[in-house]
Amino acid sequence: MDSLGWISPEAYREVVGKYEERAKKLEEQKDRILSDYTRAAQMAEDAEEKIFSLQDELAHCKADLYDFYAKAGKLPDYERR
């Protein structure tokens, strides 16, 4: 008799097939999650770069504004605060 112990070859193939199907689904789910994570991490990195860029631009605008008022002789009095 061609047997794998107490389980029949048909039952064994069925169990292995279900196991492989479940493993494949979990692998696809893992890949999807990793892809989503990678995309989210890239978006966060892009946003951080944009924030730094905007902060730099704001600093330049403030400096330009200060220079404009300095040329006009109207420097703000920061000591009054």
PDB file of N, CA, C and O in Angstrom:
ATOM      1  N   MET A   1       0.833  -1.188   0.000  1.00  0.00           N
ATOM      2  CA  MET A   1       0.000   0.000   0.000  1.00  0.00           C
ATOM      3  C   MET A   1       0.877   1.252   0.000  1.00  0.00           C
ATOM      4  O   MET A   1       1.827   1.363   0.775  1.00  0.00           O
ATOM      5  N   ASP A   2       0.538   2.188  -0.885  1.00  0.00           N
ATOM      6  CA  ASP A   2       1.284   3.430  -0.999  1.00  0.00           C
ATOM      7  C   ASP A   2       0.674   4.435  -0.025  1.00  0.00           C
ATOM      8  O   ASP A   2      -0.296   5.113  -0.365  1.00  0.00           O
ATOM      9  N   SER A   3       1.229   4.539   1.177  1.00  0.00           N
ATOM     10  CA  SER A   3       0.661   5.387   2.212  1.00  0.00           C
ATOM     11  C   SER A   3       1.757   6.197   2.879  1.00  0.00           C
ATOM     12  O   SER A   3       2.910   5.772   2.950  1.00  0.00           O
ATOM     13  N   LEU A   4       1.391   7.339   3.352  1.00  0.00           N
ATOM     14  CA  LEU A   4       2.324   8.213   4.048  1.00  0.00           C
ATOM     15  C   LEU A   4       2.011   8.178   5.544  1.00  0.00           C
ATOM     16  O   LEU A   4       1.923   9.229   6.178  1.00  0.00           O
ATOM     17  N   GLY A   5       1.845   7.018   6.097  1.00  0.00           N
ATOM     18  CA  GLY A   5       1.494   6.875   7.506  1.00  0.00           C
ATOM     19  C   GLY A   5      -0.008   6.771   7.636  1.00  0.00           C
ATOM     20  O   GLY A   5      -0.631   5.954   6.958  1.00  0.00           O
ATOM     21  N   TRP A   6      -0.590   7.563   8.473  1.00  0.00           N
ATOM     22  CA  TRP A   6      -2.017   7.487   8.726  1.00  0.00           C
ATOM     23  C   TRP A   6      -2.846   8.312   7.759  1.00  0.00           C
ATOM     24  O   TRP A   6      -4.071   8.199   7.771  1.00  0.00           O
ATOM     25  N   ILE A   7      -2.223   9.147   6.912  1.00  0.00           N
ATOM     26  CA  ILE A   7      -2.957   9.989   5.983  1.00  0.00           C
ATOM     27  C   ILE A   7      -2.820   9.439   4.566  1.00  0.00           C
ATOM     28  O   ILE A   7      -1.749   8.983   4.164  1.00  0.00           O
ATOM     29  N   SER A   8      -3.900   9.489   3.834  1.00  0.00           N
ATOM     30  CA  SER A   8      -3.868   8.969   2.469  1.00  0.00           C
ATOM     31  C   SER A   8      -3.127   9.960   1.565  1.00  0.00           C
ATOM     32  O   SER A   8      -3.045  11.145   1.888  1.00  0.00           O
ATOM     33  N   PRO A   9      -2.594   9.492   0.449  1.00  0.00           N
ATOM     34  CA  PRO A   9      -1.902  10.393  -0.482  1.00  0.00           C
ATOM     35  C   PRO A   9      -2.811  11.515  -0.988  1.00  0.00           C
ATOM     36  O   PRO A   9      -2.354  12.644  -1.166  1.00  0.00           O
ATOM     37  N   GLU A  10      -4.092  11.215  -1.219  1.00  0.00           N
ATOM     38  CA  GLU A  10      -5.019  12.242  -1.676  1.00  0.00           C
ATOM     39  C   GLU A  10      -5.204  13.331  -0.613  1.00  0.00           C
ATOM     40  O   GLU A  10      -5.185  14.525  -0.912  1.00  0.00           O
ATOM     41  N   ALA A  11      -5.379  12.892   0.619  1.00  0.00           N
ATOM     42  CA  ALA A  11      -5.556  13.849   1.717  1.00  0.00           C
ATOM     43  C   ALA A  11      -4.275  14.663   1.918  1.00  0.00           C
ATOM     44  O   ALA A  11      -4.329  15.860   2.199  1.00  0.00           O
ATOM     45  N   TYR A  12      -3.134  14.006   1.773  1.00  0.00           N
ATOM     46  CA  TYR A  12      -1.850  14.686   1.909  1.00  0.00           C
ATOM     47  C   TYR A  12      -1.714  15.780   0.851  1.00  0.00           C
ATOM     48  O   TYR A  12      -1.334  16.908   1.166  1.00  0.00           O
ATOM     49  N   ARG A  13      -2.026  15.446  -0.404  1.00  0.00           N
ATOM     50  CA  ARG A  13      -1.938  16.420  -1.485  1.00  0.00           C
ATOM     51  C   ARG A  13      -2.902  17.583  -1.241  1.00  0.00           C
ATOM     52  O   ARG A  13      -2.568  18.736  -1.514  1.00  0.00           O
ATOM     53  N   GLU A  14      -4.084  17.284  -0.734  1.00  0.00           N
ATOM     54  CA  GLU A  14      -5.063  18.326  -0.448  1.00  0.00           C
ATOM     55  C   GLU A  14      -4.540  19.270   0.637  1.00  0.00           C
ATOM     56  O   GLU A  14      -4.634  20.490   0.503  1.00  0.00           O
ATOM     57  N   VAL A  15      -3.996  18.704   1.701  1.00  0.00           N
ATOM     58  CA  VAL A  15      -3.467  19.517   2.795  1.00  0.00           C
ATOM     59  C   VAL A  15      -2.284  20.360   2.312  1.00  0.00           C
ATOM     60  O   VAL A  15      -2.197  21.548   2.624  1.00  0.00           O
ATOM     61  N   VAL A  16      -1.389  19.753   1.560  1.00  0.00           N
ATOM     62  CA  VAL A  16      -0.233  20.479   1.038  1.00  0.00           C
ATOM     63  C   VAL A  16      -0.695  21.582   0.090  1.00  0.00           C
ATOM     64  O   VAL A  16      -0.158  22.689   0.127  1.00  0.00           O
ATOM     65  N   GLY A  17      -1.666  21.299  -0.743  1.00  0.00           N
ATOM     66  CA  GLY A  17      -2.201  22.306  -1.664  1.00  0.00           C
ATOM     67  C   GLY A  17      -2.791  23.484  -0.917  1.00  0.00           C
ATOM     68  O   GLY A  17      -2.546  24.635  -1.279  1.00  0.00           O
ATOM     69  N   LYS A  18      -3.574  23.209   0.131  1.00  0.00           N
ATOM     70  CA  LYS A  18      -4.166  24.281   0.926  1.00  0.00           C
ATOM     71  C   LYS A  18      -3.079  25.083   1.635  1.00  0.00           C
ATOM     72  O   LYS A  18      -3.155  26.309   1.727  1.00  0.00           O
ATOM     73  N   TYR A  19      -2.070  24.378   2.134  1.00  0.00           N
ATOM     74  CA  TYR A  19      -0.959  25.050   2.805  1.00  0.00           C
ATOM     75  C   TYR A  19      -0.237  25.978   1.828  1.00  0.00           C
ATOM     76  O   TYR A  19       0.040  27.132   2.153  1.00  0.00           O
ATOM     77  N   GLU A  20       0.063  25.476   0.641  1.00  0.00           N
ATOM     78  CA  GLU A  20       0.774  26.281  -0.352  1.00  0.00           C
ATOM     79  C   GLU A  20      -0.063  27.480  -0.793  1.00  0.00           C
ATOM     80  O   GLU A  20       0.468  28.570  -1.004  1.00  0.00           O
ATOM     81  N   GLU A  21      -1.371  27.276  -0.930  1.00  0.00           N
ATOM     82  CA  GLU A  21      -2.266  28.372  -1.303  1.00  0.00           C
ATOM     83  C   GLU A  21      -2.274  29.447  -0.224  1.00  0.00           C
ATOM     84  O   GLU A  21      -2.196  30.638  -0.527  1.00  0.00           O
ATOM     85  N   ARG A  22      -2.369  29.029   1.033  1.00  0.00           N
ATOM     86  CA  ARG A  22      -2.369  29.972   2.161  1.00  0.00           C
ATOM     87  C   ARG A  22      -1.022  30.700   2.243  1.00  0.00           C
ATOM     88  O   ARG A  22      -0.977  31.909   2.469  1.00  0.00           O
ATOM     89  N   ALA A  23       0.055  29.969   2.061  1.00  0.00           N
ATOM     90  CA  ALA A  23       1.382  30.579   2.106  1.00  0.00           C
ATOM     91  C   ALA A  23       1.540  31.607   0.988  1.00  0.00           C
ATOM     92  O   ALA A  23       2.131  32.667   1.199  1.00  0.00           O
ATOM     93  N   LYS A  24       1.017  31.301  -0.197  1.00  0.00           N
ATOM     94  CA  LYS A  24       1.095  32.229  -1.323  1.00  0.00           C
ATOM     95  C   LYS A  24       0.297  33.496  -1.028  1.00  0.00           C
ATOM     96  O   LYS A  24       0.767  34.600  -1.304  1.00  0.00           O
ATOM     97  N   LYS A  25      -0.900  33.349  -0.472  1.00  0.00           N
ATOM     98  CA  LYS A  25      -1.727  34.509  -0.129  1.00  0.00           C
ATOM     99  C   LYS A  25      -1.036  35.383   0.915  1.00  0.00           C
ATOM    100  O   LYS A  25      -1.057  36.610   0.818  1.00  0.00           O
ATOM    101  N   LEU A  26      -0.424  34.747   1.911  1.00  0.00           N
ATOM    102  CA  LEU A  26       0.276  35.505   2.942  1.00  0.00           C
ATOM    103  C   LEU A  26       1.496  36.224   2.374  1.00  0.00           C
ATOM    104  O   LEU A  26       1.792  37.352   2.767  1.00  0.00           O
ATOM    105  N   GLU A  27       2.193  35.586   1.466  1.00  0.00           N
ATOM    106  CA  GLU A  27       3.348  36.209   0.816  1.00  0.00           C
ATOM    107  C   GLU A  27       2.899  37.424  -0.007  1.00  0.00           C
ATOM    108  O   GLU A  27       3.563  38.460   0.009  1.00  0.00           O
ATOM    109  N   GLU A  28       1.778  37.299  -0.722  1.00  0.00           N
ATOM    110  CA  GLU A  28       1.239  38.427  -1.484  1.00  0.00           C
ATOM    111  C   GLU A  28       0.819  39.559  -0.556  1.00  0.00           C
ATOM    112  O   GLU A  28       1.045  40.732  -0.851  1.00  0.00           O
ATOM    113  N   GLN A  29       0.208  39.200   0.565  1.00  0.00           N
ATOM    114  CA  GLN A  29      -0.205  40.207   1.543  1.00  0.00           C
ATOM    115  C   GLN A  29       1.024  40.922   2.111  1.00  0.00           C
ATOM    116  O   GLN A  29       1.021  42.144   2.256  1.00  0.00           O
ATOM    117  N   LYS A  30       2.065  40.166   2.430  1.00  0.00           N
ATOM    118  CA  LYS A  30       3.300  40.748   2.943  1.00  0.00           C
ATOM    119  C   LYS A  30       3.903  41.706   1.912  1.00  0.00           C
ATOM    120  O   LYS A  30       4.319  42.811   2.261  1.00  0.00           O
ATOM    121  N   ASP A  31       3.951  41.287   0.653  1.00  0.00           N
ATOM    122  CA  ASP A  31       4.498  42.137  -0.404  1.00  0.00           C
ATOM    123  C   ASP A  31       3.701  43.433  -0.547  1.00  0.00           C
ATOM    124  O   ASP A  31       4.276  44.506  -0.730  1.00  0.00           O
ATOM    125  N   ARG A  32       2.381  43.325  -0.462  1.00  0.00           N
ATOM    126  CA  ARG A  32       1.510  44.501  -0.568  1.00  0.00           C
ATOM    127  C   ARG A  32       1.770  45.457   0.604  1.00  0.00           C
ATOM    128  O   ARG A  32       1.852  46.670   0.410  1.00  0.00           O
ATOM    129  N   ILE A  33       1.899  44.917   1.802  1.00  0.00           N
ATOM    130  CA  ILE A  33       2.151  45.739   2.991  1.00  0.00           C
ATOM    131  C   ILE A  33       3.514  46.418   2.877  1.00  0.00           C
ATOM    132  O   ILE A  33       3.643  47.605   3.176  1.00  0.00           O
ATOM    133  N   LEU A  34       4.522  45.675   2.450  1.00  0.00           N
ATOM    134  CA  LEU A  34       5.854  46.259   2.288  1.00  0.00           C
ATOM    135  C   LEU A  34       5.854  47.358   1.230  1.00  0.00           C
ATOM    136  O   LEU A  34       6.527  48.377   1.384  1.00  0.00           O
ATOM    137  N   SER A  35       5.104  47.149   0.168  1.00  0.00           N
ATOM    138  CA  SER A  35       4.999  48.154  -0.885  1.00  0.00           C
ATOM    139  C   SER A  35       4.321  49.413  -0.347  1.00  0.00           C
ATOM    140  O   SER A  35       4.767  50.529  -0.614  1.00  0.00           O
ATOM    141  N   ASP A  36       3.239  49.224   0.412  1.00  0.00           N
ATOM    142  CA  ASP A  36       2.542  50.362   1.011  1.00  0.00           C
ATOM    143  C   ASP A  36       3.461  51.103   1.980  1.00  0.00           C
ATOM    144  O   ASP A  36       3.485  52.333   2.007  1.00  0.00           O
ATOM    145  N   TYR A  37       4.213  50.347   2.770  1.00  0.00           N
ATOM    146  CA  TYR A  37       5.140  50.943   3.733  1.00  0.00           C
ATOM    147  C   TYR A  37       6.217  51.742   3.004  1.00  0.00           C
ATOM    148  O   TYR A  37       6.546  52.857   3.410  1.00  0.00           O
ATOM    149  N   THR A  38       6.761  51.182   1.942  1.00  0.00           N
ATOM    150  CA  THR A  38       7.804  51.858   1.173  1.00  0.00           C
ATOM    151  C   THR A  38       7.261  53.153   0.578  1.00  0.00           C
ATOM    152  O   THR A  38       7.927  54.188   0.607  1.00  0.00           O
ATOM    153  N   ARG A  39       6.051  53.086   0.040  1.00  0.00           N
ATOM    154  CA  ARG A  39       5.422  54.271  -0.545  1.00  0.00           C
ATOM    155  C   ARG A  39       5.188  55.332   0.538  1.00  0.00           C
ATOM    156  O   ARG A  39       5.443  56.515   0.309  1.00  0.00           O
ATOM    157  N   ALA A  40       4.713  54.922   1.696  1.00  0.00           N
ATOM    158  CA  ALA A  40       4.462  55.866   2.792  1.00  0.00           C
ATOM    159  C   ALA A  40       5.775  56.484   3.288  1.00  0.00           C
ATOM    160  O   ALA A  40       5.836  57.680   3.571  1.00  0.00           O
ATOM    161  N   ALA A  41       6.811  55.668   3.390  1.00  0.00           N
ATOM    162  CA  ALA A  41       8.109  56.182   3.825  1.00  0.00           C
ATOM    163  C   ALA A  41       8.646  57.198   2.827  1.00  0.00           C
ATOM    164  O   ALA A  41       9.212  58.216   3.224  1.00  0.00           O
ATOM    165  N   GLN A  42       8.476  56.934   1.540  1.00  0.00           N
ATOM    166  CA  GLN A  42       8.931  57.873   0.514  1.00  0.00           C
ATOM    167  C   GLN A  42       8.140  59.171   0.581  1.00  0.00           C
ATOM    168  O   GLN A  42       8.707  60.255   0.436  1.00  0.00           O
ATOM    169  N   MET A  43       6.834  59.067   0.801  1.00  0.00           N
ATOM    170  CA  MET A  43       6.000  60.262   0.920  1.00  0.00           C
ATOM    171  C   MET A  43       6.426  61.095   2.133  1.00  0.00           C
ATOM    172  O   MET A  43       6.474  62.323   2.058  1.00  0.00           O
ATOM    173  N   ALA A  44       6.733  60.430   3.243  1.00  0.00           N
ATOM    174  CA  ALA A  44       7.178  61.134   4.445  1.00  0.00           C
ATOM    175  C   ALA A  44       8.515  61.826   4.190  1.00  0.00           C
ATOM    176  O   ALA A  44       8.718  62.965   4.611  1.00  0.00           O
ATOM    177  N   GLU A  45       9.418  61.142   3.507  1.00  0.00           N
ATOM    178  CA  GLU A  45      10.724  61.728   3.178  1.00  0.00           C
ATOM    179  C   GLU A  45      10.546  62.941   2.262  1.00  0.00           C
ATOM    180  O   GLU A  45      11.188  63.973   2.460  1.00  0.00           O
ATOM    181  N   ASP A  46       9.677  62.813   1.262  1.00  0.00           N
ATOM    182  CA  ASP A  46       9.409  63.929   0.345  1.00  0.00           C
ATOM    183  C   ASP A  46       8.816  65.123   1.102  1.00  0.00           C
ATOM    184  O   ASP A  46       9.189  66.270   0.855  1.00  0.00           O
ATOM    185  N   ALA A  47       7.895  64.843   2.018  1.00  0.00           N
ATOM    186  CA  ALA A  47       7.271  65.916   2.802  1.00  0.00           C
ATOM    187  C   ALA A  47       8.308  66.600   3.683  1.00  0.00           C
ATOM    188  O   ALA A  47       8.300  67.823   3.820  1.00  0.00           O
ATOM    189  N   GLU A  48       9.193  65.820   4.275  1.00  0.00           N
ATOM    190  CA  GLU A  48      10.239  66.396   5.118  1.00  0.00           C
ATOM    191  C   GLU A  48      11.159  67.302   4.297  1.00  0.00           C
ATOM    192  O   GLU A  48      11.525  68.388   4.746  1.00  0.00           O
ATOM    193  N   GLU A  49      11.529  66.863   3.109  1.00  0.00           N
ATOM    194  CA  GLU A  49      12.363  67.687   2.227  1.00  0.00           C
ATOM    195  C   GLU A  49      11.637  68.981   1.855  1.00  0.00           C
ATOM    196  O   GLU A  49      12.247  70.049   1.817  1.00  0.00           O
ATOM    197  N   LYS A  50      10.338  68.883   1.581  1.00  0.00           N
ATOM    198  CA  LYS A  50       9.542  70.061   1.227  1.00  0.00           C
ATOM    199  C   LYS A  50       9.486  71.032   2.406  1.00  0.00           C
ATOM    200  O   LYS A  50       9.592  72.244   2.219  1.00  0.00           O
ATOM    201  N   ILE A  51       9.321  70.505   3.611  1.00  0.00           N
ATOM    202  CA  ILE A  51       9.287  71.350   4.812  1.00  0.00           C
ATOM    203  C   ILE A  51      10.602  72.104   4.956  1.00  0.00           C
ATOM    204  O   ILE A  51      10.599  73.311   5.195  1.00  0.00           O
ATOM    205  N   PHE A  52      11.726  71.405   4.814  1.00  0.00           N
ATOM    206  CA  PHE A  52      13.028  72.067   4.919  1.00  0.00           C
ATOM    207  C   PHE A  52      13.188  73.122   3.832  1.00  0.00           C
ATOM    208  O   PHE A  52      13.727  74.200   4.081  1.00  0.00           O
ATOM    209  N   SER A  53      12.723  72.809   2.632  1.00  0.00           N
ATOM    210  CA  SER A  53      12.807  73.756   1.521  1.00  0.00           C
ATOM    211  C   SER A  53      11.972  75.001   1.817  1.00  0.00           C
ATOM    212  O   SER A  53      12.418  76.123   1.580  1.00  0.00           O
ATOM    213  N   LEU A  54      10.766  74.801   2.334  1.00  0.00           N
ATOM    214  CA  LEU A  54       9.894  75.930   2.663  1.00  0.00           C
ATOM    215  C   LEU A  54      10.459  76.756   3.815  1.00  0.00           C
ATOM    216  O   LEU A  54      10.355  77.983   3.814  1.00  0.00           O
ATOM    217  N   GLN A  55      11.060  76.080   4.803  1.00  0.00           N
ATOM    218  CA  GLN A  55      11.676  76.812   5.910  1.00  0.00           C
ATOM    219  C   GLN A  55      12.837  77.666   5.408  1.00  0.00           C
ATOM    220  O   GLN A  55      13.020  78.798   5.856  1.00  0.00           O
ATOM    221  N   ASP A  56      13.617  77.123   4.480  1.00  0.00           N
ATOM    222  CA  ASP A  56      14.729  77.861   3.900  1.00  0.00           C
ATOM    223  C   ASP A  56      14.211  79.057   3.102  1.00  0.00           C
ATOM    224  O   ASP A  56      14.747  80.161   3.197  1.00  0.00           O
ATOM    225  N   GLU A  57      13.167  78.822   2.320  1.00  0.00           N
ATOM    226  CA  GLU A  57      12.571  79.904   1.537  1.00  0.00           C
ATOM    227  C   GLU A  57      12.021  80.996   2.452  1.00  0.00           C
ATOM    228  O   GLU A  57      12.180  82.184   2.171  1.00  0.00           O
ATOM    229  N   LEU A  58      11.377  80.593   3.542  1.00  0.00           N
ATOM    230  CA  LEU A  58      10.845  81.556   4.507  1.00  0.00           C
ATOM    231  C   LEU A  58      11.968  82.376   5.128  1.00  0.00           C
ATOM    232  O   LEU A  58      11.819  83.586   5.302  1.00  0.00           O
ATOM    233  N   ALA A  59      13.080  81.748   5.462  1.00  0.00           N
ATOM    234  CA  ALA A  59      14.216  82.470   6.030  1.00  0.00           C
ATOM    235  C   ALA A  59      14.736  83.504   5.035  1.00  0.00           C
ATOM    236  O   ALA A  59      15.066  84.625   5.424  1.00  0.00           O
ATOM    237  N   HIS A  60      14.811  83.139   3.757  1.00  0.00           N
ATOM    238  CA  HIS A  60      15.262  84.088   2.738  1.00  0.00           C
ATOM    239  C   HIS A  60      14.270  85.248   2.577  1.00  0.00           C
ATOM    240  O   HIS A  60      14.674  86.401   2.421  1.00  0.00           O
ATOM    241  N   CYS A  61      12.992  84.935   2.616  1.00  0.00           N
ATOM    242  CA  CYS A  61      11.976  85.992   2.509  1.00  0.00           C
ATOM    243  C   CYS A  61      12.066  86.957   3.690  1.00  0.00           C
ATOM    244  O   CYS A  61      11.946  88.170   3.518  1.00  0.00           O
ATOM    245  N   LYS A  62      12.276  86.415   4.881  1.00  0.00           N
ATOM    246  CA  LYS A  62      12.419  87.263   6.063  1.00  0.00           C
ATOM    247  C   LYS A  62      13.658  88.149   5.933  1.00  0.00           C
ATOM    248  O   LYS A  62      13.631  89.328   6.285  1.00  0.00           O
ATOM    249  N   ALA A  63      14.739  87.567   5.427  1.00  0.00           N
ATOM    250  CA  ALA A  63      15.965  88.349   5.250  1.00  0.00           C
ATOM    251  C   ALA A  63      15.746  89.457   4.221  1.00  0.00           C
ATOM    252  O   ALA A  63      16.193  90.587   4.417  1.00  0.00           O
ATOM    253  N   ASP A  64      15.064  89.136   3.134  1.00  0.00           N
ATOM    254  CA  ASP A  64      14.767  90.153   2.119  1.00  0.00           C
ATOM    255  C   ASP A  64      13.901  91.262   2.695  1.00  0.00           C
ATOM    256  O   ASP A  64      14.122  92.442   2.426  1.00  0.00           O
ATOM    257  N   LEU A  65      12.920  90.870   3.483  1.00  0.00           N
ATOM    258  CA  LEU A  65      12.033  91.850   4.105  1.00  0.00           C
ATOM    259  C   LEU A  65      12.815  92.739   5.070  1.00  0.00           C
ATOM    260  O   LEU A  65      12.615  93.954   5.097  1.00  0.00           O
ATOM    261  N   TYR A  66      13.686  92.148   5.846  1.00  0.00           N
ATOM    262  CA  TYR A  66      14.520  92.905   6.769  1.00  0.00           C
ATOM    263  C   TYR A  66      15.380  93.900   5.994  1.00  0.00           C
ATOM    264  O   TYR A  66      15.483  95.068   6.370  1.00  0.00           O
ATOM    265  N   ASP A  67      16.004  93.422   4.895  1.00  0.00           N
ATOM    266  CA  ASP A  67      16.837  94.299   4.066  1.00  0.00           C
ATOM    267  C   ASP A  67      16.011  95.453   3.491  1.00  0.00           C
ATOM    268  O   ASP A  67      16.474  96.593   3.451  1.00  0.00           O
ATOM    269  N   PHE A  68      14.799  95.156   3.050  1.00  0.00           N
ATOM    270  CA  PHE A  68      13.912  96.193   2.500  1.00  0.00           C
ATOM    271  C   PHE A  68      13.643  97.270   3.547  1.00  0.00           C
ATOM    272  O   PHE A  68      13.763  98.462   3.263  1.00  0.00           O
ATOM    273  N   TYR A  69      13.276  96.844   4.768  1.00  0.00           N
ATOM    274  CA  TYR A  69      12.999  97.819   5.826  1.00  0.00           C
ATOM    275  C   TYR A  69      14.264  98.547   6.253  1.00  0.00           C
ATOM    276  O   TYR A  69      14.212  99.727   6.599  1.00  0.00           O
ATOM    277  N   ALA A  70      15.395  97.862   6.233  1.00  0.00           N
ATOM    278  CA  ALA A  70      16.660  98.504   6.604  1.00  0.00           C
ATOM    279  C   ALA A  70      17.000  99.610   5.616  1.00  0.00           C
ATOM    280  O   ALA A  70      17.441 100.685   6.023  1.00  0.00           O
ATOM    281  N   LYS A  71      16.802  99.366   4.331  1.00  0.00           N
ATOM    282  CA  LYS A  71      17.077 100.372   3.313  1.00  0.00           C
ATOM    283  C   LYS A  71      16.123 101.566   3.457  1.00  0.00           C
ATOM    284  O   LYS A  71      16.491 102.704   3.169  1.00  0.00           O
ATOM    285  N   ALA A  72      14.913 101.291   3.898  1.00  0.00           N
ATOM    286  CA  ALA A  72      13.930 102.359   4.072  1.00  0.00           C
ATOM    287  C   ALA A  72      14.088 103.056   5.419  1.00  0.00           C
ATOM    288  O   ALA A  72      13.366 104.006   5.719  1.00  0.00           O
ATOM    289  N   GLY A  73      15.045 102.578   6.239  1.00  0.00           N
ATOM    290  CA  GLY A  73      15.270 103.178   7.553  1.00  0.00           C
ATOM    291  C   GLY A  73      14.182 102.858   8.547  1.00  0.00           C
ATOM    292  O   GLY A  73      13.983 103.608   9.502  1.00  0.00           O
ATOM    293  N   LYS A  74      13.491 101.795   8.355  1.00  0.00           N
ATOM    294  CA  LYS A  74      12.377 101.424   9.244  1.00  0.00           C
ATOM    295  C   LYS A  74      12.602 100.035   9.829  1.00  0.00           C
ATOM    296  O   LYS A  74      11.767  99.146   9.667  1.00  0.00           O
ATOM    297  N   LEU A  75      13.713  99.853  10.499  1.00  0.00           N
ATOM    298  CA  LEU A  75      13.980  98.551  11.123  1.00  0.00           C
ATOM    299  C   LEU A  75      13.022  98.322  12.279  1.00  0.00           C
ATOM    300  O   LEU A  75      12.752  99.241  13.052  1.00  0.00           O
ATOM    301  N   PRO A  76      12.518  97.134  12.401  1.00  0.00           N
ATOM    302  CA  PRO A  76      11.618  96.851  13.533  1.00  0.00           C
ATOM    303  C   PRO A  76      12.393  96.884  14.841  1.00  0.00           C
ATOM    304  O   PRO A  76      13.580  96.560  14.888  1.00  0.00           O
ATOM    305  N   ASP A  77      11.711  97.274  15.884  1.00  0.00           N
ATOM    306  CA  ASP A  77      12.333  97.322  17.213  1.00  0.00           C
ATOM    307  C   ASP A  77      12.047  96.010  17.928  1.00  0.00           C
ATOM    308  O   ASP A  77      11.000  95.839  18.552  1.00  0.00           O
ATOM    309  N   TYR A  78      12.985  95.100  17.824  1.00  0.00           N
ATOM    310  CA  TYR A  78      12.797  93.776  18.409  1.00  0.00           C
ATOM    311  C   TYR A  78      12.962  93.802  19.934  1.00  0.00           C
ATOM    312  O   TYR A  78      12.536  92.873  20.620  1.00  0.00           O
ATOM    313  N   GLU A  79      13.563  94.835  20.447  1.00  0.00           N
ATOM    314  CA  GLU A  79      13.816  94.922  21.881  1.00  0.00           C
ATOM    315  C   GLU A  79      12.549  95.205  22.684  1.00  0.00           C
ATOM    316  O   GLU A  79      12.514  94.951  23.888  1.00  0.00           O
ATOM    317  N   ARG A  80      11.500  95.730  22.028  1.00  0.00           N
ATOM    318  CA  ARG A  80      10.260  96.065  22.734  1.00  0.00           C
ATOM    319  C   ARG A  80       9.475  94.840  23.153  1.00  0.00           C
ATOM    320  O   ARG A  80       8.604  94.949  24.015  1.00  0.00           O
ATOM    321  N   ARG A  81       9.739  93.708  22.595  1.00  0.00           N
ATOM    322  CA  ARG A  81       8.949  92.494  22.902  1.00  0.00           C
ATOM    323  C   ARG A  81       9.124  92.028  24.285  1.00  0.00           C
ATOM    324  O   ARG A  81       8.525  91.027  24.679  1.00  0.00           O
TER     325      ARG A  81
END
